[in-house]
């Protein structure tokens, strides 16, 4: 595909009738935001609300032993779930342990 120096993939650059709609030069500042773009989430507010909810739960939970058991059970569940993987029907899984070849797995779960 041959490119003209004045044309880009969206047509003539900089004109109102063509060009990339996000980088028009007549928008006054390098580019405009896409229309109807929602504002980004407020992460400070989210983490503050999460911390308050965690504190409320901790007060009603019954103590540090219950919190320890909850964290331990979440870590155990994540460890167990990380051991499952799926090999597609048109592929063969190569298992490597510490960077050395261990075995070949057939397709399946």
MOPAC internal coordinates of N, CA, C and O (Angstrom, degrees):
PM7 1SCF
backbone

  N    0.0000 0     0.00 0     0.00 0    0    0    0
  C    1.4369 1     0.00 0     0.00 0    1    0    0
  C    1.5091 1   107.97 1     0.00 0    2    1    0
  O    1.2310 1   120.62 1   -50.17 1    3    2    1
  N    1.2945 1   116.42 1   129.83 1    3    2    1
  C    1.4480 1   121.50 1  -176.85 1    5    3    2
  C    1.5223 1   109.52 1   -94.40 1    6    5    3
  O    1.2310 1   120.41 1   -45.42 1    7    6    5
  N    1.3227 1   116.82 1   134.58 1    7    6    5
  C    1.4586 1   121.88 1  -179.44 1    9    7    6
  C    1.5212 1   109.61 1  -109.99 1   10    9    7
  O    1.2310 1   121.04 1   -44.78 1   11   10    9
  N    1.3049 1   115.62 1   135.22 1   11   10    9
  C    1.4506 1   121.72 1   172.66 1   13   11   10
  C    1.5247 1   107.03 1   -86.13 1   14   13   11
  O    1.2310 1   119.03 1   -32.51 1   15   14   13
  N    1.3095 1   119.46 1   147.49 1   15   14   13
  C    1.4615 1   121.72 1  -178.08 1   17   15   14
  C    1.5235 1   112.75 1   -62.22 1   18   17   15
  O    1.2310 1   119.84 1   154.60 1   19   18   17
  N    1.3253 1   117.91 1   -25.40 1   19   18   17
  C    1.4661 1   120.69 1  -178.07 1   21   19   18
  C    1.5149 1   112.69 1   -94.09 1   22   21   19
  O    1.2310 1   119.60 1   168.95 1   23   22   21
  N    1.3005 1   118.37 1   -11.05 1   23   22   21
  C    1.4593 1   120.84 1  -176.69 1   25   23   22
  C    1.5213 1   110.57 1  -111.13 1   26   25   23
  O    1.2310 1   121.59 1   -34.06 1   27   26   25
  N    1.3119 1   114.57 1   145.94 1   27   26   25
  C    1.4492 1   121.34 1   175.74 1   29   27   26
  C    1.5070 1   109.50 1  -117.78 1   30   29   27
  O    1.2310 1   119.42 1    10.27 1   31   30   29
  N    1.3055 1   118.72 1  -169.73 1   31   30   29
  C    1.4557 1   120.66 1  -178.36 1   33   31   30
  C    1.5235 1   112.95 1   -68.40 1   34   33   31
  O    1.2310 1   119.17 1   162.90 1   35   34   33
  N    1.3467 1   119.19 1   -17.10 1   35   34   33
  C    1.4524 1   122.40 1   179.49 1   37   35   34
  C    1.5264 1   112.14 1  -101.73 1   38   37   35
  O    1.2310 1   119.38 1  -169.59 1   39   38   37
  N    1.3105 1   118.78 1    10.41 1   39   38   37
  C    1.4523 1   121.80 1   179.89 1   41   39   38
  C    1.5159 1   110.43 1   106.44 1   42   41   39
  O    1.2310 1   120.34 1    18.98 1   43   42   41
  N    1.3461 1   116.95 1  -161.02 1   43   42   41
  C    1.4617 1   119.88 1  -179.09 1   45   43   42
  C    1.5229 1   110.99 1   -62.07 1   46   45   43
  O    1.2310 1   120.42 1   -41.47 1   47   46   45
  N    1.3191 1   116.80 1   138.53 1   47   46   45
  C    1.4633 1   119.81 1  -175.88 1   49   47   46
  C    1.5140 1   110.99 1   -84.88 1   50   49   47
  O    1.2310 1   120.86 1   -40.37 1   51   50   49
  N    1.3220 1   115.96 1   139.63 1   51   50   49
  C    1.4519 1   122.46 1   171.00 1   53   51   50
  C    1.5008 1   115.79 1    87.01 1   54   53   51
  O    1.2310 1   118.14 1   165.45 1   55   54   53
  N    1.3083 1   121.15 1   -14.55 1   55   54   53
  C    1.4560 1   121.04 1  -177.78 1   57   55   54
  C    1.5115 1   112.12 1   -83.99 1   58   57   55
  O    1.2310 1   120.62 1   -17.72 1   59   58   57
  N    1.3438 1   116.43 1   162.28 1   59   58   57
  C    1.4603 1   119.57 1   179.26 1   61   59   58
  C    1.5227 1   111.69 1   -76.35 1   62   61   59
  O    1.2310 1   119.97 1   155.96 1   63   62   61
  N    1.3331 1   117.66 1   -24.04 1   63   62   61
  C    1.4574 1   119.34 1  -176.89 1   65   63   62
  C    1.5294 1   112.66 1   -88.23 1   66   65   63
  O    1.2310 1   119.60 1   165.74 1   67   66   65
  N    1.3081 1   118.36 1   -14.26 1   67   66   65
  C    1.4574 1   119.82 1  -178.33 1   69   67   66
  C    1.5053 1   110.46 1  -149.96 1   70   69   67
  O    1.2310 1   120.76 1    10.01 1   71   70   69
  N    1.2928 1   116.16 1  -169.99 1   71   70   69
  C    1.4575 1   121.65 1   179.47 1   73   71   70
  C    1.5088 1   111.98 1    91.84 1   74   73   71
  O    1.2310 1   120.96 1    -6.50 1   75   74   73
  N    1.3047 1   115.78 1   173.50 1   75   74   73
  C    1.4491 1   122.55 1   178.80 1   77   75   74
  C    1.5219 1   109.22 1   -69.42 1   78   77   75
  O    1.2310 1   118.61 1   -57.05 1   79   78   77
  N    1.3296 1   120.25 1   122.95 1   79   78   77
  C    1.4628 1   121.21 1  -176.75 1   81   79   78
  C    1.5223 1   113.38 1   -67.40 1   82   81   79
  O    1.2310 1   119.27 1   162.58 1   83   82   81
  N    1.3339 1   119.00 1   -17.42 1   83   82   81
  C    1.4682 1   120.66 1  -177.07 1   85   83   82
  C    1.5236 1   112.32 1   -92.68 1   86   85   83
  O    1.2310 1   119.54 1   169.51 1   87   86   85
  N    1.3089 1   118.48 1   -10.49 1   87   86   85
  C    1.4645 1   119.97 1  -178.23 1   89   87   86
  C    1.5161 1   112.24 1  -129.15 1   90   89   87
  O    1.2310 1   119.42 1  -146.35 1   91   90   89
  N    1.3187 1   118.71 1    33.65 1   91   90   89
  C    1.4588 1   120.89 1   178.38 1   93   91   90
  C    1.5156 1   109.65 1   -66.40 1   94   93   91
  O    1.2310 1   120.62 1   -40.33 1   95   94   93
  N    1.3160 1   116.41 1   139.67 1   95   94   93
  C    1.4511 1   120.69 1  -177.66 1   97   95   94
  C    1.5146 1   112.84 1   -75.71 1   98   97   95
  O    1.2310 1   119.81 1   161.29 1   99   98   97
  N    1.3538 1   117.98 1   -18.71 1   99   98   97
  C    1.4491 1   119.81 1  -178.19 1  101   99   98
  C    1.5302 1   112.34 1   -83.87 1  102  101   99
  O    1.2310 1   119.08 1  -178.28 1  103  102  101
  N    1.3312 1   119.37 1     1.72 1  103  102  101
  C    1.4582 1   121.04 1   179.63 1  105  103  102
  C    1.5177 1   111.83 1   -82.35 1  106  105  103
  O    1.2310 1   119.67 1   169.58 1  107  106  105
  N    1.3105 1   118.24 1   -10.42 1  107  106  105
  C    1.4516 1   121.17 1   171.88 1  109  107  106
  C    1.5058 1   115.19 1    79.42 1  110  109  107
  O    1.2310 1   118.67 1  -127.50 1  111  110  109
  N    1.2915 1   120.14 1    52.50 1  111  110  109
  C    1.4539 1   118.55 1   175.09 1  113  111  110
  C    1.4986 1   114.25 1   152.13 1  114  113  111
  O    1.2310 1   119.68 1  -149.14 1  115  114  113
  N    1.2982 1   118.21 1    30.86 1  115  114  113
  C    1.4455 1   119.28 1   171.10 1  117  115  114
  C    1.5064 1   115.58 1    94.16 1  118  117  115
  O    1.2310 1   119.09 1   165.16 1  119  118  117
  N    1.2914 1   119.34 1   -14.84 1  119  118  117
  C    1.4476 1   120.64 1  -179.32 1  121  119  118
  C    1.5047 1   110.01 1   153.02 1  122  121  119
  O    1.2310 1   120.84 1   -19.98 1  123  122  121
  N    1.2925 1   115.99 1   160.02 1  123  122  121
  C    1.4533 1   119.81 1  -179.06 1  125  123  122
  C    1.5150 1   109.33 1  -118.38 1  126  125  123
  O    1.2310 1   121.22 1   -19.27 1  127  126  125
  N    1.3085 1   115.26 1   160.73 1  127  126  125
  C    1.4539 1   120.59 1   179.17 1  129  127  126
  C    1.5196 1   109.19 1   -77.58 1  130  129  127
  O    1.2310 1   119.59 1   -30.22 1  131  130  129
  N    1.3258 1   118.40 1   149.78 1  131  130  129
  C    1.4575 1   120.19 1   174.96 1  133  131  130
  C    1.5239 1   110.15 1   -60.58 1  134  133  131
  O    1.2310 1   119.34 1   -32.28 1  135  134  133
  N    1.3169 1   118.86 1   147.72 1  135  134  133
  C    1.4587 1   120.80 1  -179.30 1  137  135  134
  C    1.5210 1   111.66 1   -65.87 1  138  137  135
  O    1.2310 1   121.21 1   -30.53 1  139  138  137
  N    1.3384 1   115.29 1   149.47 1  139  138  137
  C    1.4669 1   123.12 1   177.91 1  141  139  138
  C    1.5213 1   112.42 1    57.25 1  142  141  139
  O    1.2310 1   120.10 1  -142.41 1  143  142  141
  N    1.3284 1   117.41 1    37.59 1  143  142  141
  C    1.4528 1   121.75 1   179.43 1  145  143  142
  C    1.5274 1   108.26 1   -83.89 1  146  145  143
  O    1.2310 1   119.02 1   -64.22 1  147  146  145
  N    1.3470 1   119.47 1   115.78 1  147  146  145
  C    1.4606 1   120.27 1  -179.90 1  149  147  146
  C    1.5220 1   110.83 1   -68.77 1  150  149  147
  O    1.2310 1   120.17 1   -27.28 1  151  150  149
  N    1.3301 1   117.29 1   152.72 1  151  150  149
  C    1.4644 1   119.54 1   179.09 1  153  151  150
  C    1.5261 1   110.60 1   -67.77 1  154  153  151
  O    1.2310 1   119.79 1   -26.11 1  155  154  153
  N    1.3274 1   118.01 1   153.89 1  155  154  153
  C    1.4655 1   120.13 1   179.27 1  157  155  154
  C    1.5269 1   110.58 1   -67.32 1  158  157  155
  O    1.2310 1   119.96 1   -25.34 1  159  158  157
  N    1.3362 1   117.68 1   154.66 1  159  158  157
  C    1.4626 1   119.96 1  -179.65 1  161  159  158
  C    1.5232 1   111.30 1   -67.87 1  162  161  159
  O    1.2310 1   121.15 1   -30.68 1  163  162  161
  N    1.3235 1   115.41 1   149.32 1  163  162  161
  C    1.4558 1   121.62 1   178.87 1  165  163  162
  C    1.5249 1   108.19 1   -87.74 1  166  165  163
  O    1.2310 1   120.57 1   -79.96 1  167  166  165
  N    1.3328 1   116.51 1   100.04 1  167  166  165
  C    1.4632 1   120.64 1  -175.36 1  169  167  166
  C    1.5159 1   112.35 1   -69.75 1  170  169  167
  O    1.2310 1   119.80 1   146.98 1  171  170  169
  N    1.3438 1   117.99 1   -33.02 1  171  170  169
  C    1.4659 1   119.77 1   177.94 1  173  171  170
  C    1.5188 1   110.59 1   -61.49 1  174  173  171
  O    1.2310 1   120.85 1   136.73 1  175  174  173
  N    1.3300 1   115.98 1   -43.27 1  175  174  173
  C    1.4663 1   120.13 1   179.36 1  177  175  174
  C    1.5233 1   110.35 1   -65.21 1  178  177  175
  O    1.2310 1   120.02 1   138.91 1  179  178  177
  N    1.3510 1   117.57 1   -41.09 1  179  178  177
  C    1.4576 1   121.46 1   179.51 1  181  179  178
  C    1.5245 1   111.26 1   -61.12 1  182  181  179
  O    1.2310 1   120.29 1   130.97 1  183  182  181
  N    1.3412 1   117.06 1   -49.03 1  183  182  181
  C    1.4663 1   119.80 1  -178.28 1  185  183  182
  C    1.5273 1   111.54 1   -67.52 1  186  185  183
  O    1.2310 1   120.07 1   147.03 1  187  186  185
  N    1.3275 1   117.48 1   -32.97 1  187  186  185
  C    1.4700 1   120.38 1   177.19 1  189  187  186
  C    1.5273 1   109.74 1   -65.61 1  190  189  187
  O    1.2310 1   120.25 1   134.97 1  191  190  189
  N    1.3452 1   117.12 1   -45.03 1  191  190  189
  C    1.4606 1   120.39 1   178.55 1  193  191  190
  C    1.5293 1   111.09 1   -65.47 1  194  193  191
  O    1.2310 1   120.30 1   141.89 1  195  194  193
  N    1.3318 1   117.03 1   -38.11 1  195  194  193
  C    1.4592 1   119.98 1   178.27 1  197  195  194
  C    1.5273 1   110.66 1   -64.29 1  198  197  195
  O    1.2310 1   120.69 1   137.93 1  199  198  197
  N    1.3365 1   116.28 1   -42.07 1  199  198  197
  C    1.4645 1   120.16 1   178.67 1  201  199  198
  C    1.5218 1   112.12 1   -63.28 1  202  201  199
  O    1.2310 1   120.66 1   139.15 1  203  202  201
  N    1.3376 1   116.35 1   -40.85 1  203  202  201
  C    1.4642 1   119.17 1   178.00 1  205  203  202
  C    1.5210 1   111.27 1   -65.20 1  206  205  203
  O    1.2310 1   119.98 1   137.95 1  207  206  205
  N    1.3299 1   117.65 1   -42.05 1  207  206  205
  C    1.4619 1   120.89 1   178.80 1  209  207  206
  C    1.5266 1   110.84 1   -64.96 1  210  209  207
  O    1.2310 1   120.22 1   141.48 1  211  210  209
  N    1.3367 1   117.19 1   -38.52 1  211  210  209
  C    1.4621 1   120.36 1   178.48 1  213  211  210
  C    1.5271 1   110.77 1   -65.58 1  214  213  211
  O    1.2310 1   120.21 1   139.27 1  215  214  213
  N    1.3181 1   117.20 1   -40.73 1  215  214  213
  C    1.4668 1   120.55 1   178.40 1  217  215  214
  C    1.5300 1   111.01 1   -64.45 1  218  217  215
  O    1.2310 1   120.01 1   138.98 1  219  218  217
  N    1.3327 1   117.59 1   -41.02 1  219  218  217
  C    1.4724 1   120.42 1   177.05 1  221  219  218
  C    1.5259 1   110.17 1   -62.22 1  222  221  219
  O    1.2310 1   120.56 1   137.12 1  223  222  221
  N    1.3479 1   116.53 1   -42.88 1  223  222  221
  C    1.4587 1   119.56 1   179.86 1  225  223  222
  C    1.5265 1   110.49 1   -65.69 1  226  225  223
  O    1.2310 1   120.17 1   139.06 1  227  226  225
  N    1.3390 1   117.27 1   -40.94 1  227  226  225
  C    1.4607 1   121.18 1  -177.91 1  229  227  226
  C    1.5190 1   111.99 1   -64.14 1  230  229  227
  O    1.2310 1   120.20 1   143.89 1  231  230  229
  N    1.3346 1   117.22 1   -36.11 1  231  230  229
  C    1.4639 1   120.60 1   179.37 1  233  231  230
  C    1.5152 1   111.59 1   -67.22 1  234  233  231
  O    1.2310 1   120.43 1   147.81 1  235  234  233
  N    1.3433 1   116.78 1   -32.19 1  235  234  233
  C    1.4622 1   120.03 1  -178.83 1  237  235  234
  C    1.5236 1   112.51 1   -94.10 1  238  237  235
  O    1.2310 1   119.65 1   172.36 1  239  238  237
  N    1.3155 1   118.28 1    -7.64 1  239  238  237
  C    1.4649 1   121.25 1  -173.25 1  241  239  238
  C    1.5273 1   112.73 1   -75.48 1  242  241  239
  O    1.2310 1   119.66 1   144.22 1  243  242  241
  N    1.2917 1   118.26 1   -35.78 1  243  242  241
  C    1.4431 1   118.11 1   177.36 1  245  243  242
  C    1.5146 1   115.53 1   117.66 1  246  245  243
  O    1.2310 1   118.30 1   179.19 1  247  246  245
  N    1.2907 1   120.85 1    -0.81 1  247  246  245
  C    1.4457 1   120.34 1   174.44 1  249  247  246
  C    1.5096 1   114.24 1   134.72 1  250  249  247
  O    1.2310 1   121.66 1    -2.48 1  251  250  249
  N    1.3463 1   114.43 1   177.52 1  251  250  249
  C    1.4653 1   119.23 1  -176.97 1  253  251  250
  C    1.5253 1   113.51 1   -69.74 1  254  253  251
  O    1.2310 1   119.67 1   154.70 1  255  254  253
  N    1.3376 1   118.23 1   -25.30 1  255  254  253
  C    1.4631 1   119.66 1   179.77 1  257  255  254
  C    1.5267 1   110.24 1   -64.94 1  258  257  255
  O    1.2310 1   120.64 1   139.21 1  259  258  257
  N    1.3265 1   116.38 1   -40.79 1  259  258  257
  C    1.4577 1   119.59 1  -179.56 1  261  259  258
  C    1.5328 1   110.68 1   -69.06 1  262  261  259
  O    1.2310 1   120.42 1   143.13 1  263  262  261
  N    1.3202 1   116.81 1   -36.87 1  263  262  261
  C    1.4552 1   120.88 1   177.26 1  265  263  262
  C    1.5280 1   110.34 1   -65.38 1  266  265  263
  O    1.2310 1   120.19 1   137.84 1  267  266  265
  N    1.3097 1   117.24 1   -42.16 1  267  266  265
  C    1.4587 1   121.67 1   177.76 1  269  267  266
  C    1.5216 1   111.00 1   -61.33 1  270  269  267
  O    1.2310 1   120.27 1   136.36 1  271  270  269
  N    1.3339 1   117.09 1   -43.64 1  271  270  269
  C    1.4578 1   120.82 1   179.67 1  273  271  270
  C    1.5319 1   111.12 1   -65.34 1  274  273  271
  O    1.2310 1   119.81 1   143.64 1  275  274  273
  N    1.3336 1   117.97 1   -36.36 1  275  274  273
  C    1.4525 1   121.39 1   178.23 1  277  275  274
  C    1.5306 1   110.60 1   -64.98 1  278  277  275
  O    1.2310 1   120.33 1   132.44 1  279  278  277
  N    1.3289 1   116.98 1   -47.56 1  279  278  277
  C    1.4651 1   121.14 1   179.61 1  281  279  278
  C    1.5290 1   109.76 1   -63.60 1  282  281  279
  O    1.2310 1   120.03 1   137.72 1  283  282  281
  N    1.3054 1   117.54 1   -42.28 1  283  282  281
  C    1.4611 1   121.31 1   179.30 1  285  283  282
  C    1.5251 1   111.39 1   -63.14 1  286  285  283
  O    1.2310 1   119.87 1   138.01 1  287  286  285
  N    1.3281 1   117.85 1   -41.99 1  287  286  285
  C    1.4615 1   120.44 1   179.86 1  289  287  286
  C    1.5279 1   111.60 1   -68.73 1  290  289  287
  O    1.2310 1   119.58 1   144.55 1  291  290  289
  N    1.3343 1   118.40 1   -35.45 1  291  290  289
  C    1.4656 1   120.98 1   176.35 1  293  291  290
  C    1.5238 1   110.24 1   -65.65 1  294  293  291
  O    1.2310 1   120.27 1   136.17 1  295  294  293
  N    1.3317 1   117.10 1   -43.83 1  295  294  293
  C    1.4666 1   120.53 1   178.52 1  297  295  294
  C    1.5234 1   111.44 1   -64.41 1  298  297  295
  O    1.2310 1   120.17 1   140.34 1  299  298  297
  N    1.3140 1   117.29 1   -39.66 1  299  298  297
  C    1.4591 1   121.17 1   178.29 1  301  299  298
  C    1.5236 1   110.85 1   -64.38 1  302  301  299
  O    1.2310 1   120.10 1   137.04 1  303  302  301
  N    1.3275 1   117.41 1   -42.96 1  303  302  301
  C    1.4670 1   121.14 1   178.89 1  305  303  302
  C    1.5314 1   110.71 1   -63.65 1  306  305  303
  O    1.2310 1   119.68 1   138.06 1  307  306  305
  N    1.3245 1   118.22 1   -41.94 1  307  306  305
  C    1.4576 1   121.15 1   178.09 1  309  307  306
  C    1.5282 1   111.54 1   -64.82 1  310  309  307
  O    1.2310 1   120.30 1   141.49 1  311  310  309
  N    1.3191 1   117.03 1   -38.51 1  311  310  309
  C    1.4602 1   121.16 1   178.72 1  313  311  310
  C    1.5295 1   110.98 1   -65.70 1  314  313  311
  O    1.2310 1   120.62 1   138.13 1  315  314  313
  N    1.3256 1   116.43 1   -41.87 1  315  314  313
  C    1.4693 1   120.09 1   179.43 1  317  315  314
  C    1.5247 1   110.34 1   -66.61 1  318  317  315
  O    1.2310 1   120.09 1   136.79 1  319  318  317
  N    1.3447 1   117.43 1   -43.21 1  319  318  317
  C    1.4627 1   120.35 1  -179.10 1  321  319  318
  C    1.5165 1   112.77 1   -68.63 1  322  321  319
  O    1.2310 1   119.40 1   155.96 1  323  322  321
  N    1.3239 1   118.75 1   -24.04 1  323  322  321
  C    1.4579 1   120.69 1  -179.84 1  325  323  322
  C    1.5258 1   111.98 1   -74.20 1  326  325  323
  O    1.2310 1   119.53 1   168.37 1  327  326  325
  N    1.3178 1   118.50 1   -11.63 1  327  326  325
  C    1.4584 1   121.42 1  -178.92 1  329  327  326
  C    1.5179 1   113.64 1   -85.21 1  330  329  327
  O    1.2310 1   119.49 1   172.53 1  331  330  329
  N    1.3340 1   118.58 1    -7.47 1  331  330  329
  C    1.4560 1   121.88 1  -179.75 1  333  331  330
  C    1.5185 1   109.94 1   -97.30 1  334  333  331
  O    1.2310 1   120.67 1   -41.77 1  335  334  333
  N    1.3074 1   116.32 1   138.23 1  335  334  333
  C    1.4555 1   121.45 1   174.63 1  337  335  334
  C    1.5206 1   108.00 1  -149.45 1  338  337  335
  O    1.2310 1   121.04 1   -19.59 1  339  338  337
  N    1.3381 1   115.61 1   160.41 1  339  338  337
  C    1.4494 1   120.87 1  -177.42 1  341  339  338
  C    1.5217 1   109.76 1  -121.81 1  342  341  339
  O    1.2310 1   121.16 1   -46.64 1  343  342  341
  N    1.3315 1   115.39 1   133.36 1  343  342  341
  C    1.4540 1   121.57 1   175.84 1  345  343  342
  C    1.5230 1   106.96 1  -105.88 1  346  345  343
  O    1.2310 1   120.37 1   -53.31 1  347  346  345
  N    1.3446 1   116.90 1   126.69 1  347  346  345
  C    1.4555 1   121.44 1  -178.26 1  349  347  346
  C    1.5324 1   111.01 1   -64.49 1  350  349  347
  O    1.2310 1   121.11 1   -18.86 1  351  350  349
  N    1.3398 1   115.49 1   161.14 1  351  350  349
  C    1.4622 1   119.73 1  -174.71 1  353  351  350
  C    1.5183 1   113.03 1   -66.98 1  354  353  351
  O    1.2310 1   120.06 1   154.14 1  355  354  353
  N    1.3254 1   117.49 1   -25.86 1  355  354  353
  C    1.4629 1   119.58 1  -179.78 1  357  355  354
  C    1.5257 1   112.28 1  -100.35 1  358  357  355
  O    1.2310 1   120.08 1  -160.73 1  359  358  357
  N    1.3275 1   117.45 1    19.27 1  359  358  357
  C    1.4606 1   121.11 1  -178.49 1  361  359  358
  C    1.5270 1   110.75 1  -131.33 1  362  361  359
  O    1.2310 1   121.35 1   -12.33 1  363  362  361
  N    1.3156 1   115.02 1   167.67 1  363  362  361
  C    1.4607 1   122.69 1   174.71 1  365  363  362
  C    1.5174 1   107.22 1  -127.38 1  366  365  363
  O    1.2310 1   120.13 1   -47.63 1  367  366  365
  N    1.3182 1   117.35 1   132.37 1  367  366  365
  C    1.4586 1   121.03 1  -179.54 1  369  367  366
  C    1.5161 1   111.68 1   -87.00 1  370  369  367
  O    1.2310 1   120.56 1   -50.47 1  371  370  369
  N    1.3345 1   116.53 1   129.53 1  371  370  369
  C    1.4586 1   121.64 1   176.54 1  373  371  370
  C    1.5250 1   107.43 1  -105.02 1  374  373  371
  O    1.2310 1   120.12 1   -63.27 1  375  374  373
  N    1.3149 1   117.38 1   116.73 1  375  374  373
  C    1.4571 1   122.60 1  -178.78 1  377  375  374
  C    1.5209 1   108.33 1   -95.30 1  378  377  375
  O    1.2310 1   121.71 1   -55.26 1  379  378  377
  N    1.3247 1   114.34 1   124.74 1  379  378  377
  C    1.4690 1   119.98 1   177.91 1  381  379  378
  C    1.5231 1   107.92 1  -119.26 1  382  381  379
  O    1.2310 1   121.01 1   -44.15 1  383  382  381
  N    1.3037 1   115.66 1   135.85 1  383  382  381
  C    1.4572 1   120.38 1   178.64 1  385  383  382
  C    1.5181 1   108.05 1  -119.13 1  386  385  383
  O    1.2310 1   120.68 1   -59.96 1  387  386  385
  N    1.3343 1   116.31 1   120.04 1  387  386  385
  C    1.4654 1   123.20 1  -177.20 1  389  387  386
  C    1.5211 1   111.29 1    56.14 1  390  389  387
  O    1.2310 1   120.38 1  -143.89 1  391  390  389
  N    1.3537 1   116.88 1    36.11 1  391  390  389
  C    1.4530 1   121.96 1   176.84 1  393  391  390
  C    1.5109 1   115.01 1    82.49 1  394  393  391
  O    1.2310 1   119.37 1   179.13 1  395  394  393
  N    1.3213 1   118.82 1    -0.87 1  395  394  393
  C    1.4742 1   121.91 1   179.46 1  397  395  394
  C    1.5290 1   108.97 1  -110.93 1  398  397  395
  O    1.2310 1   121.19 1   -33.86 1  399  398  397
  N    1.3269 1   115.33 1   146.14 1  399  398  397
  C    1.4565 1   121.56 1   178.92 1  401  399  398
  C    1.5329 1   110.30 1   -59.14 1  402  401  399
  O    1.2310 1   121.20 1   -47.19 1  403  402  401
  N    1.3614 1   115.30 1   132.81 1  403  402  401
  C    1.4567 1   119.90 1   179.07 1  405  403  402
  C    1.5172 1   110.97 1  -113.74 1  406  405  403
  O    1.2310 1   120.91 1   126.08 1  407  406  405
  N    1.3737 1   115.86 1   -53.92 1  407  406  405
  C    1.4683 1   119.01 1  -178.71 1  409  407  406
  C    1.5198 1   108.68 1  -166.37 1  410  409  407
  O    1.2310 1   121.37 1    -6.79 1  411  410  409
  N    1.3330 1   114.98 1   173.21 1  411  410  409
  C    1.4598 1   123.00 1   176.17 1  413  411  410
  C    1.5220 1   107.13 1  -114.08 1  414  413  411
  O    1.2310 1   120.58 1   -48.42 1  415  414  413
  N    1.3367 1   116.50 1   131.58 1  415  414  413
  C    1.4713 1   120.94 1   178.90 1  417  415  414
  C    1.5247 1   110.45 1  -105.11 1  418  417  415
  O    1.2310 1   120.29 1   -41.01 1  419  418  417
  N    1.3259 1   117.04 1   138.99 1  419  418  417
  C    1.4661 1   120.03 1   177.23 1  421  419  418
  C    1.5399 1   110.86 1   -76.69 1  422  421  419
  O    1.2310 1   119.84 1   -10.11 1  423  422  421
  N    1.3269 1   117.91 1   169.89 1  423  422  421
  C    1.4659 1   119.91 1   178.13 1  425  423  422
  C    1.5176 1   111.86 1   -61.54 1  426  425  423
  O    1.2310 1   120.91 1   -31.99 1  427  426  425
  N    1.3136 1   115.87 1   148.01 1  427  426  425
  C    1.4625 1   121.72 1   179.10 1  429  427  426
  C    1.5116 1   111.30 1   134.53 1  430  429  427
  O    1.2310 1   120.98 1     8.01 1  431  430  429
  N    1.3223 1   115.74 1  -171.99 1  431  430  429
  C    1.4751 1   121.66 1  -179.90 1  433  431  430
  C    1.5037 1   110.03 1   -89.27 1  434  433  431
  O    1.2310 1   120.10 1   180.00 1  435  434  433

